[in-house]
Amino acid sequence: MDDTRALLRRMFDAAVDAARPAHLLPDHLPRAPSGQTLVIGAGKAAATMARALEDAWRGPLSGVVVTRYGHAVQCRHIDVLEAAHPVPDEAGLAAARRILESVRGLSADDLVICLISGGGSALLSLPLAGVTLVDKQHVGRALLASGATIGEINCVRRHLSAIKGGRLAVACYPARVATLAISDVPGDDPVDIASGPTVGDPTTRDDARAVLARYRIDTPASVRALLDDPISESVKPGDARLARSTYELIATPQMALEAAARVARAAGVTPWILSDRIEGESRDVGKVLAAIALQIGRRGQPVAPPCVLLSGGETTVTVRGSGRGGRNVELLLALALALQGAPNVYALAADTDGIDGRESAGALVLPDTLLRASALELRPAAQLDNNDAHAFFEALGDAVITGPTLTNVNDFRAVLITAP
């Protein structure tokens, strides 16, 4: 079998490559309109999606998309803007306004191609009247640190937004809207990918209020007042103004896991895809994955090694310490502590966008991780308690560094159990 570190990295690289817009988008182009073609979009992959569309489209087009700082690529006809993620900034506010303005006054002969990918929720930040950007930043930071799921966070975002929750598609009406999306959310629900700017939202402002209450979020008075106002209700499924909108997923977490599985098989390792939608506290998921790996390594159940456990989804971190967080590295540190140096178990967890909250995409765990940590006088349990797993893996030289991958199908995890 190949070197384990190299094999884990090749599986991750294959997962990322499976979500490259240039490979996927040309097969999903809508038919050309009799009127104009306008391109809009938001997300970490928005710029690469725009470039792929330009390269494949036959005919005139124009438009504007917004992506995260450092994720822009040069386009010929589509303007690429940059803004902050995961906490929105003024640049994101201006980008959202510009996108909304660009679709005003369209006709039924026109086509809007909307390019959506993970990160669009923060990048398309345009609060409804009465709520300021500062208010949204405050609520967003609190939710991100609370342990709330991405679905819960996006429910709140949709009900504070003038562009999410179907409102962007309504602004395009009566033009035809073709949304092409790359999923970064567990379950691939369009309403949660960038908070569903072009689809109907079945959740309500009551649901948003319940999320804020559940996690005891310190909510500004302006936000409470807005959620009490019917104006905060999002566009619902079945709204007549959505009738001319279509939605296609061009890349999903499952596709990435299947690509990694093919690499494993070629190396003589049996892949087992556990799920593409695992959620929960990162450290808890790490313990569960460790328990499964130990059962395989010691008892050959439920499968015999060599094998690799593949999973995706989006775990959460409840921030209680002063560290830098990172859901993938926190999962790995919990996994390493649970494995206690078990032989023949190796793991990689990383965010497919190349940034696990900070500079690294994720990290590696090896059988000697804790032994090497002890030699460096690191304190893994204390660092886990302090949400400081990034520093732990950086000190070991086991951080996975890719830089922005310019796509995003969320987290990738591979736990490799070799034969004794």
C-alpha positions as CSV (number, residue, x, y, z in Angstrom):
1,M,0.0,0.0,0.0
2,D,1.1,3.6,-0.7
3,D,2.7,5.7,2.1
4,T,-0.2,6.5,4.3
5,R,0.3,10.2,4.5
6,A,0.6,10.5,0.8
7,L,-2.5,8.3,0.3
8,L,-4.6,10.4,2.7
9,R,-3.5,13.6,0.9
10,R,-4.3,12.1,-2.6
11,M,-7.8,11.2,-1.4
12,F,-8.3,14.8,-0.2
13,D,-6.9,16.3,-3.4
14,A,-9.3,14.0,-5.4
15,A,-12.2,15.2,-3.3
16,V,-11.4,18.8,-4.0
17,D,-10.7,18.2,-7.7
18,A,-14.2,16.6,-8.1
19,A,-15.7,19.9,-7.2
20,R,-13.8,22.1,-9.6
21,P,-16.3,24.4,-11.6
22,A,-14.3,24.1,-14.8
23,H,-14.9,20.4,-14.9
24,L,-18.6,20.5,-14.0
25,L,-20.3,23.7,-15.0
26,P,-20.2,23.4,-18.9
27,D,-22.6,20.4,-18.7
28,H,-25.3,22.4,-16.9
29,L,-25.6,25.5,-19.1
30,P,-29.2,26.8,-19.6
31,R,-30.5,27.6,-23.0
32,A,-29.7,31.0,-24.3
33,P,-32.5,33.7,-24.1
34,S,-33.9,35.9,-26.7
35,G,-33.0,38.8,-24.5
36,Q,-29.9,39.6,-22.4
37,T,-27.9,37.2,-20.2
38,L,-27.0,38.5,-16.8
39,V,-24.7,36.6,-14.4
40,I,-24.8,37.1,-10.7
41,G,-23.5,35.0,-7.8
42,A,-21.9,34.7,-4.4
43,G,-19.7,32.2,-2.6
44,K,-16.1,31.0,-2.2
45,A,-16.4,29.4,-5.7
46,A,-18.3,32.2,-7.3
47,A,-15.3,33.6,-9.2
48,T,-14.1,30.3,-10.6
49,M,-17.7,29.4,-11.5
50,A,-18.0,32.8,-13.4
51,R,-14.7,32.1,-15.2
52,A,-15.9,28.6,-16.2
53,L,-19.2,30.0,-17.4
54,E,-17.4,32.6,-19.5
55,D,-15.2,30.0,-21.1
56,A,-18.2,27.8,-22.0
57,W,-20.9,30.3,-22.9
58,R,-21.5,31.1,-26.6
59,G,-23.0,34.6,-26.8
60,P,-22.9,37.9,-25.0
61,L,-23.2,38.1,-21.2
62,S,-22.3,40.5,-18.4
63,G,-22.7,40.5,-14.6
64,V,-21.2,40.7,-11.1
65,V,-20.3,38.1,-8.5
66,V,-18.9,38.3,-5.0
67,T,-16.3,36.0,-3.4
68,R,-14.2,35.8,-0.3
69,Y,-11.0,37.9,-0.1
70,G,-8.2,36.1,-1.8
71,H,-10.6,33.9,-3.9
72,A,-10.9,36.2,-7.0
73,V,-9.9,35.1,-10.5
74,Q,-9.8,37.3,-13.6
75,C,-13.0,37.3,-15.8
76,R,-13.5,39.1,-19.1
77,H,-17.2,40.1,-18.9
78,I,-18.2,39.5,-15.3
79,D,-17.1,41.8,-12.5
80,V,-15.6,39.9,-9.5
81,L,-15.9,41.6,-6.1
82,E,-14.4,40.5,-2.8
83,A,-15.7,40.6,0.7
84,A,-15.3,39.2,4.2
85,H,-16.2,35.7,5.4
86,P,-17.5,34.3,7.8
87,V,-18.4,37.7,9.4
88,P,-19.7,40.1,6.8
89,D,-18.3,43.5,6.1
90,E,-19.1,46.8,4.3
91,A,-17.7,45.3,1.0
92,G,-20.2,42.5,1.2
93,L,-23.0,45.0,1.9
94,A,-22.0,47.0,-1.2
95,A,-21.7,43.8,-3.3
96,A,-25.2,42.7,-2.3
97,R,-26.6,46.1,-3.2
98,R,-24.9,46.1,-6.6
99,I,-26.2,42.6,-7.4
100,L,-29.8,43.5,-6.5
101,E,-29.6,46.7,-8.6
102,S,-28.2,44.8,-11.5
103,V,-31.4,42.6,-11.8
104,R,-33.9,45.5,-11.5
105,G,-36.2,46.0,-14.5
106,L,-35.5,42.7,-16.3
107,S,-38.0,41.4,-18.8
108,A,-39.5,37.9,-19.4
109,D,-37.1,37.6,-22.4
110,D,-34.0,37.9,-20.2
111,L,-32.0,35.2,-18.4
112,V,-30.3,35.4,-15.0
113,I,-27.7,32.8,-14.3
114,C,-27.1,32.7,-10.6
115,L,-23.8,31.0,-9.4
116,I,-24.1,30.0,-5.8
117,S,-21.6,28.2,-3.5
118,G,-20.7,27.9,0.2
119,G,-19.9,31.2,1.9
120,G,-22.6,33.1,0.1
121,S,-24.5,33.7,3.3
122,A,-21.8,36.0,4.7
123,L,-20.8,37.5,1.3
124,L,-24.4,38.5,0.4
125,S,-25.0,40.6,3.5
126,L,-27.8,43.2,3.0
127,P,-30.0,43.6,6.2
128,L,-33.6,44.5,6.0
129,A,-34.5,48.0,7.0
130,G,-34.1,48.7,10.7
131,V,-31.1,46.4,11.2
132,T,-27.6,47.6,10.7
133,L,-24.5,45.7,9.5
134,V,-23.1,46.0,13.0
135,D,-26.2,44.3,14.3
136,K,-25.8,41.4,11.9
137,Q,-22.2,41.1,12.6
138,H,-22.9,40.8,16.3
139,V,-25.6,38.1,15.9
140,G,-23.4,36.3,13.3
141,R,-20.4,36.1,15.6
142,A,-22.5,34.9,18.5
143,L,-24.2,32.2,16.4
144,L,-20.9,31.0,15.0
145,A,-19.4,30.5,18.5
146,S,-22.6,29.0,20.0
147,G,-22.5,25.5,18.5
148,A,-25.6,26.2,16.4
149,T,-25.9,24.1,13.2
150,I,-25.4,25.7,9.8
151,G,-29.2,25.2,9.1
152,E,-30.0,27.1,12.3
153,I,-27.6,29.9,11.6
154,N,-28.9,30.3,8.0
155,C,-32.5,30.3,9.3
156,V,-31.7,33.4,11.2
157,R,-29.7,34.9,8.3
158,R,-32.6,34.5,5.9
159,H,-35.1,36.4,8.1
160,L,-32.8,39.3,8.6
161,S,-31.9,39.7,4.9
162,A,-33.1,41.7,2.0
163,I,-31.6,39.3,-0.5
164,K,-31.6,35.8,0.9
165,G,-34.6,33.4,1.4
166,G,-35.9,33.7,-2.1
167,R,-35.7,37.5,-2.3
168,L,-33.1,37.6,-5.0
169,A,-35.2,35.5,-7.3
170,V,-38.2,37.8,-6.7
171,A,-36.1,40.8,-7.6
172,C,-35.2,39.1,-10.9
173,Y,-38.9,38.4,-11.8
174,P,-40.2,38.1,-14.5
175,A,-36.8,37.1,-16.0
176,R,-35.9,33.4,-16.1
177,V,-33.5,32.5,-13.3
178,A,-31.2,29.5,-13.6
179,T,-29.3,28.8,-10.4
180,L,-26.2,26.6,-10.6
181,A,-25.0,25.6,-7.2
182,I,-22.1,23.9,-5.4
183,S,-23.4,22.4,-2.1
184,D,-21.5,22.9,1.1
185,V,-24.3,21.9,3.5
186,P,-25.3,18.6,5.0
187,G,-28.2,17.2,3.0
188,D,-27.7,19.6,0.0
189,D,-30.8,21.5,0.8
190,P,-30.9,24.6,-1.6
191,V,-32.4,26.7,1.1
192,D,-29.2,26.4,3.2
193,I,-26.7,26.9,0.4
194,A,-25.8,30.6,0.7
195,S,-29.1,30.8,2.7
196,G,-31.2,30.2,-0.5
197,P,-31.3,33.5,-2.3
198,T,-33.3,32.1,-5.2
199,V,-35.5,29.4,-3.6
200,G,-38.5,29.4,-1.4
201,D,-37.9,29.1,2.4
202,P,-40.2,26.8,4.4
203,T,-38.8,28.2,7.8
204,T,-40.4,31.1,9.5
205,R,-39.5,34.1,11.6
206,D,-40.8,32.1,14.6
207,D,-38.1,29.5,13.8
208,A,-35.5,32.2,13.7
209,R,-36.6,33.6,17.1
210,A,-36.5,30.0,18.5
211,V,-32.9,29.6,17.3
212,L,-31.8,32.8,19.0
213,A,-33.5,31.7,22.2
214,R,-32.2,28.2,22.1
215,Y,-28.6,29.4,22.0
216,R,-29.2,32.3,24.3
217,I,-27.9,34.8,21.8
218,D,-27.6,38.4,23.0
219,T,-29.9,39.9,20.4
220,P,-29.9,43.6,19.6
221,A,-33.3,45.3,20.1
222,S,-33.4,46.1,16.3
223,V,-33.1,42.4,15.5
224,R,-35.9,41.5,17.9
225,A,-38.1,44.2,16.5
226,L,-37.5,43.1,12.9
227,L,-38.3,39.5,13.7
228,D,-41.6,40.7,15.3
229,D,-42.5,42.4,12.0
230,P,-44.1,40.4,9.2
231,I,-41.7,42.1,6.8
232,S,-39.0,39.7,8.0
233,E,-40.9,36.7,6.6
234,S,-39.0,35.1,3.7
235,V,-40.4,34.1,0.3
236,K,-42.2,30.8,0.6
237,P,-42.2,27.7,-1.7
238,G,-44.9,28.0,-4.3
239,D,-44.7,31.7,-4.6
240,A,-45.7,32.6,-8.2
241,R,-42.7,34.8,-8.6
242,L,-40.5,31.7,-8.3
243,A,-42.2,29.9,-11.1
244,R,-39.6,30.8,-13.7
245,S,-36.7,29.8,-11.5
246,T,-34.7,26.5,-11.8
247,Y,-32.1,25.1,-9.5
248,E,-29.3,22.6,-10.3
249,L,-26.6,21.2,-8.0
250,I,-23.4,20.8,-10.1
251,A,-21.2,19.5,-7.2
252,T,-22.0,18.0,-3.8
253,P,-20.1,16.5,-0.9
254,Q,-21.1,13.0,-2.0
255,M,-19.4,13.5,-5.3
256,A,-16.2,14.5,-3.5
257,L,-16.4,11.4,-1.2
258,E,-16.9,9.1,-4.2
259,A,-13.8,10.6,-5.9
260,A,-11.8,9.9,-2.8
261,A,-13.2,6.3,-2.7
262,R,-11.9,5.7,-6.2
263,V,-8.4,6.7,-5.1
264,A,-8.6,4.3,-2.1
265,R,-9.7,1.4,-4.2
266,A,-6.8,2.0,-6.7
267,A,-4.4,1.8,-3.7
268,G,-5.9,-1.5,-2.5
269,V,-7.8,0.0,0.4
270,T,-11.6,-0.7,0.8
271,P,-13.5,2.6,1.2
272,W,-16.5,3.0,3.4
273,I,-18.5,6.1,2.9
274,L,-20.2,6.7,6.3
275,S,-22.2,9.8,5.4
276,D,-22.0,13.0,3.5
277,R,-24.0,14.9,6.2
278,I,-22.4,14.4,9.6
279,E,-23.1,17.2,12.1
280,G,-22.6,17.7,15.8
281,E,-19.9,18.9,18.1
282,S,-16.5,18.4,16.4
283,R,-14.9,16.8,19.5
284,D,-17.9,14.4,19.9
285,V,-17.7,13.3,16.2
286,G,-13.9,12.8,16.6
287,K,-14.5,10.4,19.6
288,V,-17.1,8.4,17.6
289,L,-14.8,8.0,14.6
290,A,-12.0,6.9,16.9
291,A,-14.3,4.3,18.5
292,I,-15.2,2.9,15.1
293,A,-11.6,2.8,14.0
294,L,-10.5,1.0,17.2
295,Q,-13.2,-1.7,16.6
296,I,-12.0,-2.2,13.1
297,G,-8.3,-2.3,14.1
298,R,-8.7,-4.7,17.0
299,R,-11.6,-6.9,16.1
300,G,-12.1,-6.5,12.3
301,Q,-15.7,-5.3,12.8
302,P,-17.8,-4.2,11.1
303,V,-15.2,-4.5,8.3
304,A,-11.6,-5.8,8.1
305,P,-8.6,-3.6,7.4
306,P,-7.1,-2.2,5.3
307,C,-10.0,0.2,4.9
308,V,-10.8,3.9,5.0
309,L,-13.8,5.6,6.6
310,L,-14.9,8.6,4.5
311,S,-17.3,11.2,5.7
312,G,-18.4,14.8,5.0
313,G,-20.8,17.3,6.4
314,E,-20.3,20.2,8.8
315,T,-19.5,19.8,12.5
316,T,-19.6,22.7,14.9
317,V,-17.4,24.1,17.6
318,T,-18.7,25.7,20.8
319,V,-16.0,28.2,21.6
320,R,-15.2,28.3,25.3
321,G,-11.4,29.0,25.2
322,S,-9.1,31.6,23.7
323,G,-7.8,29.5,20.8
324,R,-8.4,29.9,17.1
325,G,-11.1,27.2,16.8
326,G,-11.3,25.2,13.5
327,R,-13.8,22.4,13.4
328,N,-11.6,19.9,11.5
329,V,-8.6,20.3,13.7
330,E,-10.7,20.2,16.8
331,L,-12.2,16.9,15.6
332,L,-8.8,15.5,14.9
333,L,-7.4,16.4,18.3
334,A,-10.3,14.7,20.0
335,L,-9.8,11.7,17.8
336,A,-6.1,11.5,18.6
337,L,-6.8,11.7,22.3
338,A,-9.4,8.9,22.0
339,L,-7.1,6.7,19.9
340,Q,-4.2,7.1,22.5
341,G,-1.6,6.2,19.9
342,A,-3.4,3.1,18.5
343,P,-1.2,1.5,15.8
344,N,-2.3,1.4,12.2
345,V,-4.8,4.3,12.4
346,Y,-4.2,7.4,10.4
347,A,-6.6,10.3,9.7
348,L,-7.0,13.5,7.7
349,A,-9.7,16.1,8.1
350,A,-9.8,19.3,6.2
351,D,-12.2,21.9,4.7
352,T,-12.4,21.5,0.9
353,D,-12.2,25.3,0.6
354,G,-8.7,25.2,1.9
355,I,-9.4,27.2,5.1
356,D,-10.5,25.6,8.3
357,G,-11.4,28.9,9.9
358,R,-7.7,29.9,9.7
359,E,-4.7,29.5,7.4
360,S,-4.7,25.7,7.2
361,A,-7.3,23.5,5.6
362,G,-7.0,20.9,8.4
363,A,-4.4,18.4,9.7
364,L,-3.2,14.8,9.9
365,V,-3.3,12.4,12.8
366,L,-0.7,9.6,12.9
367,P,-0.1,6.7,15.4
368,D,2.8,8.7,16.9
369,T,0.9,12.0,17.1
370,L,0.6,12.0,20.9
371,L,4.2,10.7,21.4
372,R,5.6,13.5,19.3
373,A,3.5,16.0,21.1
374,S,4.8,14.8,24.5
375,A,8.4,15.2,23.2
376,L,7.5,18.9,22.4
377,E,5.8,19.3,25.8
378,L,2.5,20.0,24.2
379,R,-0.6,19.5,26.2
380,P,-3.3,18.1,23.8
381,A,-6.1,17.8,26.3
382,A,-5.6,21.4,27.6
383,Q,-5.3,22.7,24.0
384,L,-8.6,21.0,23.1
385,D,-10.3,22.6,26.1
386,N,-8.9,25.9,24.9
387,N,-10.1,25.4,21.3
388,D,-6.5,25.7,20.3
389,A,-6.1,22.6,18.0
390,H,-4.6,24.7,15.2
391,A,-1.5,25.6,17.3
392,F,-1.2,21.9,18.3
393,F,-1.0,20.6,14.8
394,E,1.1,23.4,13.5
395,A,3.7,22.7,16.2
396,L,3.9,19.1,15.1
397,G,4.2,20.1,11.4
398,D,1.0,18.1,10.6
399,A,-1.2,21.0,9.4
400,V,-2.6,20.5,5.9
401,I,-1.8,23.7,3.9
402,T,-3.4,24.2,0.5
403,G,-4.3,27.9,0.3
404,P,-7.8,28.7,-1.1
405,T,-9.0,25.9,-3.4
406,L,-11.6,28.2,-5.0
407,T,-14.3,25.6,-4.5
408,N,-16.2,24.3,-1.5
409,V,-18.1,21.1,-0.7
410,N,-17.5,21.4,3.0
411,D,-15.6,19.1,5.3
412,F,-13.7,16.0,4.2
413,R,-12.6,13.3,6.6
414,A,-10.7,10.1,6.0
415,V,-9.8,7.7,8.8
416,L,-7.5,5.0,7.4
417,I,-7.0,1.7,9.2
418,T,-4.1,-0.4,7.9
419,A,-3.6,-4.1,8.2
420,P,-1.6,-5.2,11.4
